[in-house]
């Protein structure tokens, strides 16, 4: 799968809703009901970060939730790509990009949303065929103003900003012409997940869907 084809798939997934939940799952038993609540609330694309021992089990549990599109976040190595694809991930997200990581995603047909924070990084990925990127870390890299500035000379590339996104600042990003969606963790707070408050999480998802205005 070429980078251009990867970006086309990533763009389609990103366009399903204004927010992609960024999920750190510490108990695989929570994975399926969490995914079901988020999908019911209107957020079908789900990024499970590979930061916990049960992350791959969580991806497996979420992979067959009706209407959901589960992806693996924090891909760092080719081994991560192989494991994520085997677990059922339909897309991958990385904080940056390396030649080996990109090659692994091409070899294993895993659509990648690679991360970039500077104009040079954006240009390097665009040169390879990627025109749908993750802007990370969004707030630490200058926020919506920085992403708007990058978009002026490089309008061919669109973004999913992630990192410090909140319900308060998400609209600033979502109104930009080069932003397809944003990634955020607030739709699945640890307190609600641990309490099994799936109705509360569904409500947060519905509110997130309304952020684009």
Helices and strands as residue ranges (DSSP letters): H 3-14, E 19-23, G 28-30, H 31-40, E 45-49, H 55-62, E 69-73, H 78-87, E 91-93, H 99-107, E 112-113, E 115-116, H 119-128, E 132-135, H 143-153, E 158-162, H 170-174, E 179-184, G 186-188, H 190-195, H 198-209, G 210-212
